[in-house]
Amino acid sequence: MAENLCPTKLESKSKSVQELVRNSEEPPGKYFYEDGVNGVLDSSLPVLDIPVIDTSRLTSPSTSREEVEKLRSALISCGCFMSINHGVTGSFLDQIRSVTTQFFAFPMEEKMKYSREVDTPEARRLCK
């Protein structure tokens, strides 16, 4: 049985960055790095190379198997990937960025109107 990775409930126990800025508050000190204060940057940790998936190769019979395996591996090992040759225009991506910026500028109460509870039919359909 596959593990359900969807959250059971969306809760916010701390203020968002937008709320902190609106209230002229500083983020907690642990989020700042100043000359060795609040931790040390560990250069021994590996830098994660984000896998690149050529989306156009997913539809080609001669290359799809190889690219699907790269996609599978990327999702298992990294959890994300960068998609190239996807056919989405730059102007559409600009529109997405604009709408996303507008959405995240909303107060938390407004954003919560778009949240989904796990126990709804819609959420169960999205989490399969």
Backbone as CSV, one residue per row, in Angstrom:
resi,resn,N_x,N_y,N_z,CA_x,CA_y,CA_z,C_x,C_y,C_z
1,MET,0.832,-1.172,0.000,0.000,0.000,0.000,0.882,1.244,0.000
2,ALA,0.567,2.201,-0.861,1.368,3.417,-0.970,1.111,4.314,0.223
3,GLU,2.154,4.949,0.694,2.046,5.860,1.823,1.372,7.142,1.355
4,ASN,0.406,7.632,2.129,-0.283,8.868,1.796,0.590,10.036,2.216
5,LEU,1.054,10.816,1.257,1.955,11.921,1.544,1.222,13.244,1.719
6,CYS,-0.100,13.231,1.595,-0.870,14.459,1.746,-1.042,14.779,3.222
7,PRO,-0.946,16.030,3.601,-1.112,16.387,5.001,-2.552,16.176,5.438
8,THR,-2.737,15.881,6.713,-4.083,15.687,7.211,-4.758,17.001,7.546
9,LYS,-3.986,18.015,7.822,-4.552,19.296,8.192,-3.524,20.388,7.948
10,LEU,-3.979,21.505,7.409,-3.074,22.629,7.162,-3.182,23.588,8.331
11,GLU,-2.102,23.722,9.074,-2.093,24.608,10.232,-0.894,25.536,10.132
12,SER,-1.086,26.748,10.602,0.010,27.697,10.668,0.195,28.098,12.122
13,LYS,1.343,27.719,12.696,1.605,28.044,14.092,2.492,29.274,14.224
14,SER,3.000,29.767,13.125,3.830,30.949,13.181,3.392,31.930,12.105
15,LYS,3.877,33.127,12.224,3.513,34.164,11.266,4.237,33.935,9.946
16,SER,3.576,34.290,8.863,4.207,34.201,7.550,5.202,35.348,7.397
17,VAL,6.078,35.234,6.419,7.048,36.294,6.145,6.310,37.595,5.834
18,GLN,5.218,37.495,5.076,4.439,38.689,4.735,3.895,39.369,5.989
19,GLU,3.401,38.566,6.947,2.881,39.146,8.188,3.990,39.831,8.982
20,LEU,5.159,39.212,9.037,6.287,39.822,9.742,6.652,41.170,9.120
21,VAL,6.710,41.213,7.796,7.080,42.450,7.096,6.027,43.528,7.318
22,ARG,4.741,43.148,7.198,3.663,44.127,7.403,3.703,44.723,8.804
23,ASN,4.065,43.904,9.780,4.109,44.359,11.169,5.477,44.913,11.564
24,SER,6.353,45.091,10.588,7.723,45.586,10.819,8.453,44.746,11.855
25,GLU,8.234,43.439,11.834,8.905,42.526,12.749,10.045,41.826,12.026
26,GLU,11.040,41.433,12.788,12.179,40.700,12.247,11.921,39.199,12.349
27,PRO,12.392,38.418,11.393,12.328,36.959,11.551,13.177,36.538,12.745
28,PRO,12.914,35.365,13.309,13.729,34.897,14.445,15.211,34.877,14.087
29,GLY,16.050,35.165,15.068,17.491,35.252,14.862,18.118,34.016,14.274
30,LYS,17.515,32.838,14.523,18.107,31.607,14.006,18.110,31.551,12.476
31,TYR,17.376,32.478,11.832,17.337,32.494,10.376,18.423,33.376,9.760
32,PHE,19.244,33.992,10.588,20.305,34.855,10.097,21.656,34.178,10.288
33,TYR,22.543,34.393,9.333,23.908,33.883,9.438,24.839,35.076,9.352
34,GLU,25.561,35.328,10.425,26.484,36.453,10.451,27.809,36.005,11.043
35,ASP,28.807,35.864,10.224,30.171,35.549,10.659,30.241,34.475,11.743
36,GLY,29.639,33.328,11.469,29.735,32.212,12.395,28.706,32.207,13.502
37,VAL,27.945,33.286,13.656,26.893,33.319,14.666,25.688,32.560,14.109
38,ASN,25.015,31.807,14.957,23.838,31.017,14.570,24.196,29.880,13.622
39,GLY,25.313,29.273,13.842,25.648,28.108,13.049,26.825,28.342,12.140
40,VAL,27.256,27.274,11.548,28.387,27.313,10.641,27.940,26.716,9.318
41,LEU,28.292,27.369,8.243,27.988,26.795,6.939,28.911,25.608,6.726
42,ASP,28.350,24.442,6.551,29.125,23.210,6.447,29.460,22.934,4.983
43,SER,30.685,23.224,4.596,31.097,23.027,3.210,31.290,21.548,2.864
44,SER,31.252,20.673,3.884,31.404,19.250,3.598,30.098,18.626,3.111
45,LEU,28.974,19.346,3.301,27.696,18.817,2.824,27.658,18.886,1.301
46,PRO,27.141,17.847,0.675,27.107,17.861,-0.795,26.086,18.881,-1.313
47,VAL,26.418,19.490,-2.417,25.499,20.393,-3.086,24.626,19.533,-3.983
48,LEU,23.338,19.720,-3.883,22.405,18.905,-4.647,22.317,19.408,-6.080
49,ASP,22.647,18.555,-7.012,22.457,18.878,-8.422,21.026,18.506,-8.777
50,ILE,20.264,19.476,-9.241,18.872,19.215,-9.615,18.871,18.505,-10.964
51,PRO,18.225,17.339,-11.039,18.172,16.609,-12.311,17.410,17.406,-13.370
52,VAL,17.865,17.307,-14.606,17.228,17.992,-15.729,16.533,16.944,-16.587
53,ILE,15.239,17.148,-16.821,14.445,16.231,-17.636,14.024,16.964,-18.905
54,ASP,14.358,16.382,-20.035,13.961,16.933,-21.323,12.570,16.383,-21.642
55,THR,11.560,17.196,-21.372,10.173,16.766,-21.512,9.846,16.345,-22.944
56,SER,10.476,16.956,-23.928,10.195,16.592,-25.320,10.601,15.158,-25.617
57,ARG,11.577,14.627,-24.869,12.023,13.252,-25.083,11.047,12.219,-24.514
58,LEU,10.125,12.666,-23.645,9.163,11.737,-23.053,8.148,11.227,-24.078
59,THR,7.971,11.954,-25.175,6.987,11.556,-26.181,7.617,10.875,-27.394
60,SER,8.920,10.794,-27.424,9.606,10.171,-28.554,9.843,8.685,-28.269
61,PRO,9.379,7.805,-29.152,9.562,6.366,-28.920,11.026,5.962,-28.743
62,SER,11.941,6.656,-29.412,13.345,6.253,-29.346,14.042,6.697,-28.059
63,THR,13.509,7.703,-27.368,14.183,8.216,-26.175,13.321,8.212,-24.923
64,SER,12.039,7.888,-25.048,11.138,8.023,-23.904,11.503,7.098,-22.750
65,ARG,11.887,5.858,-23.035,12.208,4.913,-21.964,13.349,5.446,-21.083
66,GLU,14.394,5.934,-21.738,15.550,6.475,-21.016,15.153,7.706,-20.185
67,GLU,14.367,8.593,-20.781,13.980,9.827,-20.084,13.002,9.526,-18.946
68,VAL,12.119,8.565,-19.130,11.206,8.165,-18.057,12.003,7.612,-16.883
69,GLU,13.040,6.847,-17.159,13.879,6.314,-16.088,14.605,7.444,-15.356
70,LYS,15.087,8.453,-16.109,15.713,9.615,-15.477,14.703,10.351,-14.590
71,LEU,13.469,10.488,-15.079,12.413,11.157,-14.314,12.111,10.372,-13.036
72,ARG,11.961,9.076,-13.176,11.692,8.208,-12.013,12.809,8.345,-10.979
73,SER,14.039,8.262,-11.439,15.185,8.368,-10.555,15.230,9.732,-9.864
74,ALA,14.933,10.790,-10.621,14.942,12.141,-10.058,13.909,12.278,-8.950
75,LEU,12.739,11.740,-9.179,11.674,11.875,-8.187,11.944,11.033,-6.945
76,ILE,12.572,9.878,-7.128,12.884,9.024,-5.988,14.046,9.595,-5.181
77,SER,15.104,10.003,-5.858,16.315,10.426,-5.150,16.295,11.882,-4.717
78,CYS,15.672,12.736,-5.507,15.748,14.170,-5.243,14.389,14.756,-4.846
79,GLY,13.340,14.235,-5.431,12.011,14.753,-5.131,11.590,15.898,-6.026
80,CYS,12.487,16.340,-6.898,12.160,17.420,-7.811,13.058,17.309,-9.042
81,PHE,12.745,18.104,-10.054,13.562,18.132,-11.261,13.302,19.431,-11.989
82,MET,14.205,19.778,-12.904,14.003,20.927,-13.773,13.586,20.401,-15.129
83,SER,12.500,20.925,-15.647,11.988,20.486,-16.939,12.446,21.458,-18.031
84,ILE,12.995,20.898,-19.107,13.373,21.720,-20.267,12.612,21.218,-21.478
85,ASN,12.526,22.040,-22.494,11.834,21.703,-23.744,10.404,21.226,-23.495
86,HIS,9.720,21.931,-22.588,8.355,21.572,-22.208,7.310,22.231,-23.082
87,GLY,7.696,23.233,-23.851,6.757,23.886,-24.752,5.944,25.007,-24.122
88,VAL,6.177,25.298,-22.860,5.457,26.391,-22.204,6.188,27.690,-22.542
89,THR,5.445,28.654,-23.052,6.073,29.900,-23.498,6.525,30.748,-22.314
90,GLY,7.516,31.571,-22.575,8.021,32.475,-21.552,6.954,33.447,-21.080
91,SER,6.097,33.908,-21.987,5.051,34.856,-21.581,4.042,34.189,-20.648
92,PHE,3.744,32.903,-20.878,2.831,32.192,-19.982,3.478,31.996,-18.614
93,LEU,4.761,31.659,-18.593,5.465,31.519,-17.317,5.479,32.846,-16.560
94,ASP,5.621,33.960,-17.283,5.566,35.282,-16.648,4.192,35.519,-16.021
95,GLN,3.133,35.091,-16.714,1.774,35.232,-16.171,1.619,34.393,-14.893
96,ILE,2.176,33.183,-14.916,2.103,32.313,-13.735,2.818,32.973,-12.559
97,ARG,4.005,33.536,-12.815,4.743,34.212,-11.742,3.941,35.392,-11.183
98,SER,3.308,36.139,-12.072,2.522,37.289,-11.651,1.339,36.875,-10.779
99,VAL,0.595,35.871,-11.218,-0.562,35.401,-10.452,-0.114,34.800,-9.123
100,THR,0.993,34.071,-9.135,1.513,33.477,-7.904,1.918,34.566,-6.914
101,THR,2.584,35.593,-7.401,2.982,36.707,-6.541,1.753,37.384,-5.939
102,GLN,0.725,37.581,-6.757,-0.514,38.187,-6.252,-1.151,37.308,-5.187
103,PHE,-1.198,36.002,-5.432,-1.817,35.081,-4.477,-1.101,35.122,-3.132
104,PHE,0.229,35.033,-3.151,0.969,34.989,-1.897,1.006,36.334,-1.181
105,ALA,0.564,37.403,-1.845,0.436,38.701,-1.188,-0.884,38.799,-0.415
106,PHE,-1.830,37.888,-0.671,-3.102,37.885,0.051,-2.868,37.630,1.533
107,PRO,-3.770,38.127,2.372,-3.705,37.766,3.794,-3.936,36.254,3.944
108,MET,-3.435,35.685,5.022,-3.554,34.253,5.250,-5.013,33.792,5.194
109,GLU,-5.927,34.583,5.734,-7.342,34.184,5.731,-7.844,33.966,4.300
110,GLU,-7.440,34.838,3.388,-7.866,34.707,1.986,-7.243,33.469,1.346
111,LYS,-5.958,33.239,1.603,-5.290,32.059,1.033,-5.914,30.777,1.556
112,MET,-6.332,30.776,2.816,-6.918,29.570,3.408,-8.232,29.181,2.738
113,LYS,-8.884,30.113,2.074,-10.117,29.793,1.352,-9.853,28.782,0.237
114,TYR,-8.607,28.680,-0.209,-8.249,27.788,-1.302,-7.634,26.478,-0.812
115,SER,-7.506,26.313,0.501,-6.927,25.081,1.026,-7.946,23.948,0.912
116,ARG,-7.455,22.730,0.955,-8.315,21.554,0.836,-8.053,20.621,2.009
117,GLU,-9.111,20.156,2.636,-9.000,19.173,3.708,-8.800,17.802,3.083
118,VAL,-8.061,16.954,3.747,-7.743,15.629,3.216,-8.982,14.757,3.086
119,ASP,-9.926,14.892,3.988,-11.069,13.989,4.000,-12.170,14.356,3.021
120,THR,-11.905,15.256,2.095,-12.918,15.586,1.086,-12.685,14.745,-0.147
121,PRO,-13.734,14.483,-0.920,-13.545,13.703,-2.155,-12.519,14.327,-3.096
122,GLU,-12.512,15.660,-3.184,-11.547,16.331,-4.062,-10.115,16.061,-3.622
123,ALA,-9.852,16.164,-2.329,-8.502,15.938,-1.814,-8.081,14.493,-2.013
124,ARG,-8.976,13.561,-1.775,-8.631,12.148,-1.978,-8.286,11.878,-3.429
125,ARG,-8.995,12.536,-4.344,-8.727,12.349,-5.768,-7.345,12.916,-6.115
126,LEU,-6.972,14.054,-5.509,-5.681,14.676,-5.794,-4.523,13.909,-5.189
127,CYS,-4.749,13.189,-4.108,-3.672,12.504,-3.377,-3.419,11.090,-3.857
128,LYS,-4.127,10.618,-4.826,-3.929,9.241,-5.305,-2.759,9.154,-6.234
